[in-house]
């Protein structure tokens, strides 16, 4: 069993590392980033041009993402050409005159076949920036390359929900297969050695993130007990395989309706005698949720009784979906309405996790240099060394930011999705929307060149907790 939590109250904002120190630290990160850009924003590539146009023209952005979403279902070049022309031709000529000419074509012409091939190729290239491969075997090369660069990884299998038990059991098989492929492959890697000796987050090069909601087709809050029982059984099967592979596990959080079942299944599995010795099982908490503080309090009590766990703190990825759903049903939103509030809550929760480093290994998932700098500075103020937490970022989204923090000796882990193009399209569109959002930190960092001091300013709550 782990030591009891030191305290459940975070240090008040007035007592944290002075803002000027966080600003100085953040400026250092920006100096390390320099002129480097992730390929997502590099205008030398078609994907970079598309991102530029998407940020400049909301109408192009909307139609482009509609096309990306429907593309995998189009079976021939005529269908692709027709959809491309309908979605993009009216806007294309305004952005880039040759583009308008190229898109306004007869769907049954030779030029349409060439254009369809190019469109599929460009979208495939965009997807490959965020998705490491369609299978674990295909992803071994980029996963090993990340270790060679000195960055850890966690593998995510694309797909968040199942519509049948056949599909759900196939997801379970895919997780077991991924763990087996990595178990067999990594012992041969020279890069398997710990990136930071003594860091509990890097006991093994193998780490898998599990989307529990995809493991049961009838997962619903109205089916709570049965859902938790099935999710617990299937998570236990994955944890058993992870033990054989000496792998680390994280359980992802999803939407507010599903999360209570996910947290209950996580606690049920990792409090069982079978997994009492499982090192640092990980769970995700979303800072944009108004109840995130209460969730962490419960997890800290669980960790105090069970022994240390890992908590990945993220901002959250389902804001639009949950906000729209709440509005449609006239429900109070479970999420903060303003990004500033999510950012401020993230910093309070960061303090809470680091205050309780004896029983939790925090993993700070963000591309926001201010959020990550705050975590590093607050840890330094507490006298914690760099083995007490880690930083996590999405594969292909923020390479220069990851490299900057890594160069200062922090463990950086990439969240690496794997999957086929069809289920991957939802993920791709979400990442593209995130990159091009008006409030995206990446957009302001690499596209808008916002003032660094503005990017590093302390966030303030815009609404009540």
LOKETI-122019 format. One record per residue (C-alpha): residue in one letter; x, y, z. Coordinates in steps of 0.5 Angstrom, whole numbers, plus 2048, in hexadecimal, padded with zeros to 3 digits. Layout:
kolmar r: A | east: X | north: Y | up: Z
...
END
This chain:
kolmar r: X | east: 800 | north: 800 | up: 800
kolmar r: X | east: 802 | north: 807 | up: 7FF
kolmar r: X | east: 803 | north: 80D | up: 804
kolmar r: X | east: 7FD | north: 811 | up: 805
kolmar r: X | east: 7FC | north: 817 | up: 801
kolmar r: X | east: 800 | north: 81D | up: 804
kolmar r: X | east: 7FA | north: 822 | up: 803
kolmar r: X | east: 7F4 | north: 822 | up: 7FE
kolmar r: X | east: 7F4 | north: 82A | up: 7FE
kolmar r: X | east: 7F8 | north: 82D | up: 7F8
kolmar r: X | east: 7FD | north: 832 | up: 7FA
kolmar r: X | east: 7F9 | north: 839 | up: 7F9
kolmar r: X | east: 7FB | north: 83D | up: 7F3
kolmar r: X | east: 7FE | north: 842 | up: 7F7
kolmar r: X | east: 803 | north: 83D | up: 7F9
kolmar r: X | east: 806 | north: 83A | up: 7F3
kolmar r: X | east: 80C | north: 83C | up: 7EF
kolmar r: X | east: 80C | north: 843 | up: 7ED
kolmar r: X | east: 809 | north: 844 | up: 7E7
kolmar r: X | east: 810 | north: 848 | up: 7E4
kolmar r: X | east: 813 | north: 841 | up: 7E5
kolmar r: X | east: 80E | north: 83D | up: 7E1
kolmar r: X | east: 80F | north: 843 | up: 7DC
kolmar r: X | east: 816 | north: 842 | up: 7DC
kolmar r: X | east: 816 | north: 83B | up: 7DB
kolmar r: X | east: 811 | north: 83B | up: 7D6
kolmar r: X | east: 815 | north: 840 | up: 7D2
kolmar r: X | east: 81B | north: 83B | up: 7D3
kolmar r: X | east: 816 | north: 836 | up: 7CF
kolmar r: X | east: 814 | north: 83B | up: 7CA
kolmar r: X | east: 81C | north: 83C | up: 7C8
kolmar r: X | east: 81D | north: 835 | up: 7C8
kolmar r: X | east: 817 | north: 834 | up: 7C3
kolmar r: X | east: 81A | north: 83A | up: 7BF
kolmar r: X | east: 818 | north: 839 | up: 7B8
kolmar r: X | east: 816 | north: 832 | up: 7B8
kolmar r: X | east: 80F | north: 830 | up: 7B6
kolmar r: X | east: 80B | north: 829 | up: 7B6
kolmar r: X | east: 80A | north: 827 | up: 7AF
kolmar r: X | east: 802 | north: 828 | up: 7B0
kolmar r: X | east: 804 | north: 830 | up: 7AF
kolmar r: X | east: 80A | north: 82F | up: 7AA
kolmar r: X | east: 807 | north: 833 | up: 7A4
kolmar r: X | east: 80C | north: 82F | up: 7A0
kolmar r: X | east: 808 | north: 829 | up: 7A0
kolmar r: X | east: 800 | north: 829 | up: 79D
kolmar r: X | east: 7FE | north: 827 | up: 7A4
kolmar r: X | east: 801 | north: 82E | up: 7A7
kolmar r: X | east: 7FE | north: 832 | up: 7A1
kolmar r: X | east: 7F7 | north: 82E | up: 7A3
kolmar r: X | east: 7F8 | north: 830 | up: 7AA
kolmar r: X | east: 7FA | north: 837 | up: 7A8
kolmar r: X | east: 7F3 | north: 838 | up: 7A4
kolmar r: X | east: 7EF | north: 835 | up: 7A9
kolmar r: X | east: 7F1 | north: 83A | up: 7AE
kolmar r: X | east: 7F0 | north: 840 | up: 7AA
kolmar r: X | east: 7E9 | north: 83E | up: 7A7
kolmar r: X | east: 7E4 | north: 83A | up: 7AC
kolmar r: X | east: 7E0 | north: 838 | up: 7A5
kolmar r: X | east: 7E6 | north: 834 | up: 7A2
kolmar r: X | east: 7E7 | north: 831 | up: 7A9
kolmar r: X | east: 7E0 | north: 82F | up: 7AA
kolmar r: X | east: 7E0 | north: 82C | up: 7A3
kolmar r: X | east: 7E7 | north: 829 | up: 7A3
kolmar r: X | east: 7E5 | north: 825 | up: 7A9
kolmar r: X | east: 7DF | north: 823 | up: 7A7
kolmar r: X | east: 7E3 | north: 820 | up: 7A1
kolmar r: X | east: 7E8 | north: 81D | up: 7A5
kolmar r: X | east: 7E2 | north: 81A | up: 7A9
kolmar r: X | east: 7DF | north: 816 | up: 7A3
kolmar r: X | east: 7E5 | north: 815 | up: 79F
kolmar r: X | east: 7E6 | north: 80D | up: 7A2
kolmar r: X | east: 7DF | north: 80C | up: 79F
kolmar r: X | east: 7E0 | north: 80E | up: 798
kolmar r: X | east: 7E1 | north: 808 | up: 794
kolmar r: X | east: 7E3 | north: 80B | up: 78D
kolmar r: X | east: 7E7 | north: 811 | up: 78A
kolmar r: X | east: 7E0 | north: 814 | up: 787
kolmar r: X | east: 7DD | north: 814 | up: 78E
kolmar r: X | east: 7E3 | north: 817 | up: 791
kolmar r: X | east: 7E4 | north: 81C | up: 78C
kolmar r: X | east: 7DC | north: 81E | up: 78C
kolmar r: X | east: 7DD | north: 81F | up: 794
kolmar r: X | east: 7E3 | north: 823 | up: 793
kolmar r: X | east: 7E0 | north: 828 | up: 78E
kolmar r: X | east: 7DA | north: 829 | up: 792
kolmar r: X | east: 7DD | north: 82A | up: 799
kolmar r: X | east: 7E4 | north: 82E | up: 797
kolmar r: X | east: 7E3 | north: 831 | up: 78F
kolmar r: X | east: 7DF | north: 837 | up: 791
kolmar r: X | east: 7E4 | north: 839 | up: 797
kolmar r: X | east: 7EB | north: 836 | up: 793
kolmar r: X | east: 7EB | north: 83B | up: 78E
kolmar r: X | east: 7EB | north: 841 | up: 793
kolmar r: X | east: 7F1 | north: 83E | up: 797
kolmar r: X | east: 7F5 | north: 83C | up: 792
kolmar r: X | east: 7F3 | north: 83D | up: 78A
kolmar r: X | east: 7F6 | north: 836 | up: 788
kolmar r: X | east: 7F3 | north: 832 | up: 78D
kolmar r: X | east: 7EC | north: 835 | up: 78B
kolmar r: X | east: 7ED | north: 833 | up: 784
kolmar r: X | east: 7F0 | north: 82C | up: 786
kolmar r: X | east: 7EA | north: 82A | up: 78A
kolmar r: X | east: 7E4 | north: 82D | up: 785
kolmar r: X | east: 7E5 | north: 826 | up: 781
kolmar r: X | east: 7E0 | north: 821 | up: 77D
kolmar r: X | east: 7E0 | north: 81B | up: 782
kolmar r: X | east: 7E1 | north: 816 | up: 77D
kolmar r: X | east: 7E7 | north: 819 | up: 779
kolmar r: X | east: 7EE | north: 817 | up: 77A
kolmar r: X | east: 7F0 | north: 81D | up: 77D
kolmar r: X | east: 7EA | north: 81B | up: 783
kolmar r: X | east: 7EE | north: 815 | up: 784
kolmar r: X | east: 7F5 | north: 818 | up: 785
kolmar r: X | east: 7F2 | north: 81D | up: 789
kolmar r: X | east: 7EE | north: 818 | up: 78E
kolmar r: X | east: 7F5 | north: 814 | up: 78E
kolmar r: X | east: 7F8 | north: 81B | up: 791
kolmar r: X | east: 7F3 | north: 81C | up: 796
kolmar r: X | east: 7F3 | north: 815 | up: 799
kolmar r: X | east: 7FB | north: 816 | up: 799
kolmar r: X | east: 7FB | north: 81D | up: 79C
kolmar r: X | east: 7F5 | north: 81A | up: 7A1
kolmar r: X | east: 7F9 | north: 814 | up: 7A3
kolmar r: X | east: 800 | north: 818 | up: 7A4
kolmar r: X | east: 7FC | north: 81D | up: 7A9
kolmar r: X | east: 7F9 | north: 816 | up: 7AC
kolmar r: X | east: 800 | north: 813 | up: 7AD
kolmar r: X | east: 802 | north: 81A | up: 7B1
kolmar r: X | east: 7FE | north: 818 | up: 7B6
kolmar r: X | east: 7FD | north: 810 | up: 7B6
kolmar r: X | east: 803 | north: 80C | up: 7B6
kolmar r: X | east: 800 | north: 806 | up: 7B2
kolmar r: X | east: 7FA | north: 801 | up: 7B1
kolmar r: X | east: 7FD | north: 7FC | up: 7B5
kolmar r: X | east: 802 | north: 7FB | up: 7BB
kolmar r: X | east: 807 | north: 7F7 | up: 7B6
kolmar r: X | east: 807 | north: 7FD | up: 7B1
kolmar r: X | east: 808 | north: 802 | up: 7B7
kolmar r: X | east: 80E | north: 7FF | up: 7BA
kolmar r: X | east: 813 | north: 803 | up: 7B6
kolmar r: X | east: 810 | north: 80A | up: 7B8
kolmar r: X | east: 80F | north: 807 | up: 7BF
kolmar r: X | east: 816 | north: 805 | up: 7BF
kolmar r: X | east: 818 | north: 80C | up: 7BC
kolmar r: X | east: 815 | north: 810 | up: 7C2
kolmar r: X | east: 819 | north: 80C | up: 7C7
kolmar r: X | east: 81F | north: 80D | up: 7C3
kolmar r: X | east: 81E | north: 815 | up: 7C3
kolmar r: X | east: 81D | north: 814 | up: 7CB
kolmar r: X | east: 816 | north: 814 | up: 7CB
kolmar r: X | east: 811 | north: 80F | up: 7CE
kolmar r: X | east: 80B | north: 80D | up: 7CB
kolmar r: X | east: 804 | north: 80A | up: 7CD
kolmar r: X | east: 800 | north: 807 | up: 7C7
kolmar r: X | east: 7F9 | north: 808 | up: 7C6
kolmar r: X | east: 7F4 | north: 804 | up: 7C2
kolmar r: X | east: 7EF | north: 808 | up: 7BE
kolmar r: X | east: 7E8 | north: 807 | up: 7BF
kolmar r: X | east: 7E4 | north: 80A | up: 7C5
kolmar r: X | east: 7DD | north: 806 | up: 7C5
kolmar r: X | east: 7DB | north: 7FF | up: 7C2
kolmar r: X | east: 7D4 | north: 7FE | up: 7BF
kolmar r: X | east: 7D4 | north: 7F7 | up: 7C0
kolmar r: X | east: 7D7 | north: 7F1 | up: 7C5
kolmar r: X | east: 7DB | north: 7EF | up: 7BF
kolmar r: X | east: 7DE | north: 7F5 | up: 7BE
kolmar r: X | east: 7E0 | north: 7F6 | up: 7C5
kolmar r: X | east: 7E3 | north: 7EF | up: 7C6
kolmar r: X | east: 7E7 | north: 7F1 | up: 7C0
kolmar r: X | east: 7EA | north: 7F7 | up: 7C3
kolmar r: X | east: 7EC | north: 7F3 | up: 7C9
kolmar r: X | east: 7EF | north: 7EE | up: 7C5
kolmar r: X | east: 7F3 | north: 7F4 | up: 7C2
kolmar r: X | east: 7F5 | north: 7F7 | up: 7C8
kolmar r: X | east: 7F8 | north: 7F0 | up: 7CA
kolmar r: X | east: 7FB | north: 7EF | up: 7C3
kolmar r: X | east: 7FF | north: 7F6 | up: 7C4
kolmar r: X | east: 801 | north: 7F4 | up: 7CB
kolmar r: X | east: 804 | north: 7EE | up: 7C8
kolmar r: X | east: 807 | north: 7F1 | up: 7C2
kolmar r: X | east: 80B | north: 7F6 | up: 7C6
kolmar r: X | east: 80D | north: 7F1 | up: 7CB
kolmar r: X | east: 810 | north: 7ED | up: 7C6
kolmar r: X | east: 813 | north: 7F2 | up: 7C2
kolmar r: X | east: 816 | north: 7F7 | up: 7C8
kolmar r: X | east: 81B | north: 7F2 | up: 7CB
kolmar r: X | east: 81F | north: 7F3 | up: 7C5
kolmar r: X | east: 81F | north: 7FA | up: 7C5
kolmar r: X | east: 826 | north: 7FE | up: 7C7
kolmar r: X | east: 821 | north: 804 | up: 7C9
kolmar r: X | east: 81D | north: 7FF | up: 7CE
kolmar r: X | east: 822 | north: 802 | up: 7D4
kolmar r: X | east: 81E | north: 807 | up: 7D8
kolmar r: X | east: 81F | north: 80E | up: 7D6
kolmar r: X | east: 81F | north: 811 | up: 7DD
kolmar r: X | east: 822 | north: 80C | up: 7E2
kolmar r: X | east: 81E | north: 80B | up: 7E8
kolmar r: X | east: 818 | north: 80E | up: 7E4
kolmar r: X | east: 812 | north: 80A | up: 7E6
kolmar r: X | east: 80E | north: 80C | up: 7E0
kolmar r: X | east: 813 | north: 809 | up: 7DC
kolmar r: X | east: 814 | north: 802 | up: 7DF
kolmar r: X | east: 812 | north: 7FF | up: 7D8
kolmar r: X | east: 813 | north: 802 | up: 7D1
kolmar r: X | east: 80C | north: 7FF | up: 7D0
kolmar r: X | east: 806 | north: 803 | up: 7D2
kolmar r: X | east: 7FF | north: 802 | up: 7CF
kolmar r: X | east: 7F9 | north: 807 | up: 7D0
kolmar r: X | east: 7F2 | north: 803 | up: 7D1
kolmar r: X | east: 7EB | north: 806 | up: 7CF
kolmar r: X | east: 7E6 | north: 802 | up: 7D3
kolmar r: X | east: 7E0 | north: 805 | up: 7D0
kolmar r: X | east: 7E2 | north: 801 | up: 7C9
kolmar r: X | east: 7E2 | north: 7FB | up: 7CD
kolmar r: X | east: 7DB | north: 7FA | up: 7CE
kolmar r: X | east: 7D5 | north: 7FB | up: 7C9
kolmar r: X | east: 7D0 | north: 7FC | up: 7CF
kolmar r: X | east: 7D4 | north: 801 | up: 7D3
kolmar r: X | east: 7CF | north: 806 | up: 7D5
kolmar r: X | east: 7CE | north: 80A | up: 7DC
kolmar r: X | east: 7C7 | north: 807 | up: 7DC
kolmar r: X | east: 7CA | north: 800 | up: 7DC
kolmar r: X | east: 7CF | north: 802 | up: 7E1
kolmar r: X | east: 7D1 | north: 7FC | up: 7E5
kolmar r: X | east: 7D1 | north: 7F7 | up: 7DF
kolmar r: X | east: 7D5 | north: 7FC | up: 7DC
kolmar r: X | east: 7DA | north: 7FC | up: 7E1
kolmar r: X | east: 7DA | north: 7F5 | up: 7E2
kolmar r: X | east: 7DC | north: 7F3 | up: 7DB
kolmar r: X | east: 7E1 | north: 7F9 | up: 7DA
kolmar r: X | east: 7E4 | north: 7F7 | up: 7E0
kolmar r: X | east: 7E5 | north: 7F0 | up: 7DE
kolmar r: X | east: 7E8 | north: 7F2 | up: 7D7
kolmar r: X | east: 7EC | north: 7F7 | up: 7DA
kolmar r: X | east: 7EF | north: 7F1 | up: 7DF
kolmar r: X | east: 7F0 | north: 7ED | up: 7D9
kolmar r: X | east: 7F5 | north: 7F3 | up: 7D6
kolmar r: X | east: 7F8 | north: 7F4 | up: 7DC
kolmar r: X | east: 7FA | north: 7ED | up: 7DD
kolmar r: X | east: 7FD | north: 7ED | up: 7D6
kolmar r: X | east: 800 | north: 7F4 | up: 7D8
kolmar r: X | east: 803 | north: 7F0 | up: 7DE
kolmar r: X | east: 806 | north: 7EB | up: 7D9
kolmar r: X | east: 809 | north: 7F0 | up: 7D5
kolmar r: X | east: 80C | north: 7F4 | up: 7DB
kolmar r: X | east: 808 | north: 7FA | up: 7D8
kolmar r: X | east: 805 | north: 800 | up: 7DA
kolmar r: X | east: 7FD | north: 802 | up: 7DA
kolmar r: X | east: 7F9 | north: 808 | up: 7D9
kolmar r: X | east: 7F2 | north: 808 | up: 7D9
kolmar r: X | east: 7EF | north: 80E | up: 7D5
kolmar r: X | east: 7E9 | north: 812 | up: 7D7
kolmar r: X | east: 7E4 | north: 814 | up: 7D2
kolmar r: X | east: 7DD | north: 817 | up: 7D3
kolmar r: X | east: 7DA | north: 819 | up: 7D9
kolmar r: X | east: 7D4 | north: 814 | up: 7D9
kolmar r: X | east: 7D9 | north: 80E | up: 7D8
kolmar r: X | east: 7DF | north: 811 | up: 7DD
kolmar r: X | east: 7DB | north: 80E | up: 7E3
kolmar r: X | east: 7DB | north: 807 | up: 7E1
kolmar r: X | east: 7E3 | north: 808 | up: 7DE
kolmar r: X | east: 7E5 | north: 80A | up: 7E5
kolmar r: X | east: 7E1 | north: 805 | up: 7E9
kolmar r: X | east: 7E4 | north: 7FF | up: 7E4
kolmar r: X | east: 7EB | north: 802 | up: 7E5
kolmar r: X | east: 7EB | north: 802 | up: 7ED
kolmar r: X | east: 7E7 | north: 7FB | up: 7ED
kolmar r: X | east: 7ED | north: 7F8 | up: 7E9
kolmar r: X | east: 7F3 | north: 7FB | up: 7EC
kolmar r: X | east: 7F0 | north: 7FA | up: 7F3
kolmar r: X | east: 7F0 | north: 7F3 | up: 7F2
kolmar r: X | east: 7F5 | north: 7EE | up: 7F5
kolmar r: X | east: 7F7 | north: 7EC | up: 7EE
kolmar r: X | east: 7FA | north: 7F3 | up: 7EC
kolmar r: X | east: 7FC | north: 7F5 | up: 7F3
kolmar r: X | east: 803 | north: 7F5 | up: 7F0
kolmar r: X | east: 801 | north: 7F8 | up: 7EA
kolmar r: X | east: 806 | north: 7FF | up: 7E9
kolmar r: X | east: 803 | north: 805 | up: 7E8
kolmar r: X | east: 7FC | north: 804 | up: 7E5
kolmar r: X | east: 7FA | north: 80A | up: 7E1
kolmar r: X | east: 7F4 | north: 80E | up: 7E1
kolmar r: X | east: 7F2 | north: 814 | up: 7DD
kolmar r: X | east: 7EE | north: 81A | up: 7E0
kolmar r: X | east: 7EC | north: 820 | up: 7DC
kolmar r: X | east: 7ED | north: 827 | up: 7DE
kolmar r: X | east: 7E7 | north: 82A | up: 7DA
kolmar r: X | east: 7E2 | north: 826 | up: 7DE
kolmar r: X | east: 7DF | north: 82A | up: 7E4
kolmar r: X | east: 7E0 | north: 824 | up: 7E9
kolmar r: X | east: 7E7 | north: 822 | up: 7E7
kolmar r: X | east: 7E9 | north: 824 | up: 7EE
kolmar r: X | east: 7E4 | north: 81F | up: 7F1
kolmar r: X | east: 7E7 | north: 81A | up: 7ED
kolmar r: X | east: 7EE | north: 81B | up: 7EF
kolmar r: X | east: 7EC | north: 81B | up: 7F6
kolmar r: X | east: 7E9 | north: 814 | up: 7F5
kolmar r: X | east: 7EF | north: 812 | up: 7F1
kolmar r: X | east: 7F4 | north: 814 | up: 7F7
kolmar r: X | east: 7F0 | north: 811 | up: 7FC
kolmar r: X | east: 7F0 | north: 80A | up: 7F8
kolmar r: X | east: 7F7 | north: 80B | up: 7F7
kolmar r: X | east: 7F9 | north: 80C | up: 7FE
kolmar r: X | east: 7F5 | north: 805 | up: 800
kolmar r: X | east: 7F8 | north: 801 | up: 7FA
kolmar r: X | east: 7FF | north: 804 | up: 7F8
kolmar r: X | east: 801 | north: 809 | up: 7F3
kolmar r: X | east: 7FE | north: 80A | up: 7ED
kolmar r: X | east: 7FF | north: 80F | up: 7E7
kolmar r: X | east: 7FA | north: 814 | up: 7E5
kolmar r: X | east: 7FB | north: 818 | up: 7DE
kolmar r: X | east: 7F8 | north: 81F | up: 7DE
kolmar r: X | east: 7F5 | north: 821 | up: 7D8
kolmar r: X | east: 7F1 | north: 827 | up: 7D6
kolmar r: X | east: 7EC | north: 823 | up: 7D2
kolmar r: X | east: 7EA | north: 821 | up: 7CB
kolmar r: X | east: 7E2 | north: 821 | up: 7CB
kolmar r: X | east: 7E0 | north: 828 | up: 7CC
kolmar r: X | east: 7DC | north: 829 | up: 7C6
kolmar r: X | east: 7D8 | north: 823 | up: 7C6
kolmar r: X | east: 7D6 | north: 823 | up: 7CE
kolmar r: X | east: 7D5 | north: 82B | up: 7CD
kolmar r: X | east: 7D0 | north: 82A | up: 7C7
kolmar r: X | east: 7CD | north: 824 | up: 7CB
kolmar r: X | east: 7CB | north: 828 | up: 7D1
kolmar r: X | east: 7C9 | north: 82D | up: 7CD
kolmar r: X | east: 7C4 | north: 829 | up: 7C9
kolmar r: X | east: 7C1 | north: 826 | up: 7CF
kolmar r: X | east: 7C1 | north: 82C | up: 7D3
kolmar r: X | east: 7C6 | north: 829 | up: 7D8
kolmar r: X | east: 7CB | north: 82D | up: 7DC
kolmar r: X | east: 7D2 | north: 82B | up: 7D9
kolmar r: X | east: 7D7 | north: 827 | up: 7DD
kolmar r: X | east: 7DC | north: 82B | up: 7DA
kolmar r: X | east: 7DF | north: 832 | up: 7DB
kolmar r: X | east: 7DD | north: 836 | up: 7D5
kolmar r: X | east: 7E3 | north: 83A | up: 7D4
kolmar r: X | east: 7EA | north: 838 | up: 7D3
kolmar r: X | east: 7ED | north: 83C | up: 7D8
kolmar r: X | east: 7E9 | north: 839 | up: 7DD
kolmar r: X | east: 7EC | north: 832 | up: 7DB
kolmar r: X | east: 7F3 | north: 835 | up: 7DB
kolmar r: X | east: 7F2 | north: 838 | up: 7E2
kolmar r: X | east: 7EF | north: 831 | up: 7E4
kolmar r: X | east: 7F5 | north: 82D | up: 7E1
kolmar r: X | east: 7FA | north: 831 | up: 7E5
kolmar r: X | east: 7F6 | north: 830 | up: 7EC
kolmar r: X | east: 7F6 | north: 829 | up: 7EB
kolmar r: X | east: 7FD | north: 829 | up: 7E9
kolmar r: X | east: 7FF | north: 82B | up: 7EF
kolmar r: X | east: 7FA | north: 826 | up: 7F3
kolmar r: X | east: 7FD | north: 820 | up: 7EF
kolmar r: X | east: 805 | north: 823 | up: 7F1
kolmar r: X | east: 803 | north: 824 | up: 7F8
kolmar r: X | east: 801 | north: 81D | up: 7F8
kolmar r: X | east: 807 | north: 81A | up: 7F5
kolmar r: X | east: 808 | north: 814 | up: 7FA
kolmar r: X | east: 802 | north: 811 | up: 7F7
kolmar r: X | east: 801 | north: 813 | up: 7F0
kolmar r: X | east: 805 | north: 814 | up: 7EA
kolmar r: X | east: 803 | north: 81A | up: 7E6
kolmar r: X | east: 803 | north: 81A | up: 7DF
kolmar r: X | east: 801 | north: 821 | up: 7DC
kolmar r: X | east: 7FE | north: 820 | up: 7D5
kolmar r: X | east: 7FE | north: 827 | up: 7D1
kolmar r: X | east: 801 | north: 82B | up: 7CC
kolmar r: X | east: 801 | north: 831 | up: 7D0
kolmar r: X | east: 808 | north: 834 | up: 7D1
kolmar r: X | east: 805 | north: 838 | up: 7D7
kolmar r: X | east: 801 | north: 832 | up: 7DA
kolmar r: X | east: 807 | north: 82D | up: 7DA
kolmar r: X | east: 80C | north: 833 | up: 7DC
kolmar r: X | east: 807 | north: 834 | up: 7E2
kolmar r: X | east: 808 | north: 82C | up: 7E4
kolmar r: X | east: 810 | north: 82C | up: 7E3
kolmar r: X | east: 810 | north: 833 | up: 7E7
kolmar r: X | east: 80B | north: 830 | up: 7ED
kolmar r: X | east: 80F | north: 82A | up: 7ED
kolmar r: X | east: 816 | north: 82D | up: 7EE
kolmar r: X | east: 813 | north: 832 | up: 7F3
kolmar r: X | east: 811 | north: 82B | up: 7F7
kolmar r: X | east: 818 | north: 829 | up: 7F6
kolmar r: X | east: 816 | north: 823 | up: 7F2
kolmar r: X | east: 81B | north: 820 | up: 7ED
kolmar r: X | east: 819 | north: 81E | up: 7E6
kolmar r: X | east: 817 | north: 817 | up: 7E8
kolmar r: X | east: 811 | north: 819 | up: 7EB
kolmar r: X | east: 80C | north: 81B | up: 7E5
kolmar r: X | east: 80C | north: 81B | up: 7DE
kolmar r: X | east: 80A | north: 81F | up: 7D8
kolmar r: X | east: 805 | north: 81C | up: 7D2
kolmar r: X | east: 804 | north: 81E | up: 7CB
kolmar r: X | east: 800 | north: 81C | up: 7C5
kolmar r: X | east: 804 | north: 818 | up: 7C0
kolmar r: X | east: 805 | north: 81D | up: 7BA
kolmar r: X | east: 802 | north: 823 | up: 7BD
kolmar r: X | east: 808 | north: 827 | up: 7C1
kolmar r: X | east: 80F | north: 824 | up: 7BF
kolmar r: X | east: 813 | north: 82A | up: 7C1
kolmar r: X | east: 80F | north: 82B | up: 7C7
kolmar r: X | east: 811 | north: 824 | up: 7C9
kolmar r: X | east: 818 | north: 825 | up: 7C7
kolmar r: X | east: 819 | north: 82B | up: 7CB
kolmar r: X | east: 816 | north: 828 | up: 7D2
kolmar r: X | east: 81A | north: 822 | up: 7D0
kolmar r: X | east: 821 | north: 826 | up: 7CF
kolmar r: X | east: 820 | north: 828 | up: 7D7
kolmar r: X | east: 820 | north: 821 | up: 7D9
kolmar r: X | east: 818 | north: 820 | up: 7DA
kolmar r: X | east: 815 | north: 819 | up: 7D8
kolmar r: X | east: 811 | north: 81B | up: 7D2
kolmar r: X | east: 80C | north: 815 | up: 7D0
kolmar r: X | east: 808 | north: 815 | up: 7C9
kolmar r: X | east: 801 | north: 813 | up: 7C9
kolmar r: X | east: 801 | north: 80F | up: 7C2
kolmar r: X | east: 7FB | north: 80D | up: 7BF
kolmar r: X | east: 7FA | north: 807 | up: 7BA
kolmar r: X | east: 7F5 | north: 804 | up: 7B6
kolmar r: X | east: 7F1 | north: 804 | up: 7AF
kolmar r: X | east: 7F0 | north: 80A | up: 7AB
kolmar r: X | east: 7E8 | north: 809 | up: 7AC
kolmar r: X | east: 7E8 | north: 80A | up: 7B4
kolmar r: X | east: 7EE | north: 80E | up: 7B3
kolmar r: X | east: 7EA | north: 814 | up: 7B0
kolmar r: X | east: 7E6 | north: 816 | up: 7B6
kolmar r: X | east: 7ED | north: 816 | up: 7BA
kolmar r: X | east: 7F0 | north: 81A | up: 7B4
kolmar r: X | east: 7EA | north: 81F | up: 7B3
kolmar r: X | east: 7EA | north: 820 | up: 7BB
kolmar r: X | east: 7F2 | north: 822 | up: 7BA
kolmar r: X | east: 7F1 | north: 826 | up: 7B5
kolmar r: X | east: 7EC | north: 82A | up: 7B8
kolmar r: X | east: 7F0 | north: 82B | up: 7BE
kolmar r: X | east: 7F6 | north: 82D | up: 7BA
kolmar r: X | east: 7F2 | north: 833 | up: 7B7
kolmar r: X | east: 7ED | north: 835 | up: 7BC
kolmar r: X | east: 7EE | north: 83C | up: 7BE
kolmar r: X | east: 7F0 | north: 83B | up: 7C5
kolmar r: X | east: 7F5 | north: 835 | up: 7C3
kolmar r: X | east: 7FB | north: 836 | up: 7C7
kolmar r: X | east: 7FF | north: 833 | up: 7C1
kolmar r: X | east: 7FC | north: 838 | up: 7BC
kolmar r: X | east: 7FE | north: 83E | up: 7C0
kolmar r: X | east: 805 | north: 83B | up: 7C1
kolmar r: X | east: 806 | north: 838 | up: 7BA
kolmar r: X | east: 802 | north: 83C | up: 7B5
kolmar r: X | east: 7FF | north: 843 | up: 7B8
kolmar r: X | east: 806 | north: 844 | up: 7BC
kolmar r: X | east: 802 | north: 847 | up: 7C2
kolmar r: X | east: 806 | north: 84B | up: 7C7
kolmar r: X | east: 80A | north: 846 | up: 7CB
kolmar r: X | east: 808 | north: 84A | up: 7D2
kolmar r: X | east: 801 | north: 849 | up: 7D0
kolmar r: X | east: 802 | north: 842 | up: 7CF
kolmar r: X | east: 805 | north: 841 | up: 7D5
kolmar r: X | east: 800 | north: 846 | up: 7D9
kolmar r: X | east: 7FD | north: 842 | up: 7DF
kolmar r: X | east: 7F6 | north: 840 | up: 7DE
kolmar r: X | east: 7F0 | north: 842 | up: 7E2
kolmar r: X | east: 7E9 | north: 83F | up: 7E3
kolmar r: X | east: 7E4 | north: 842 | up: 7DF
kolmar r: X | east: 7DE | north: 83E | up: 7E3
kolmar r: X | east: 7DD | north: 83B | up: 7E9
kolmar r: X | east: 7E0 | north: 834 | up: 7EB
END
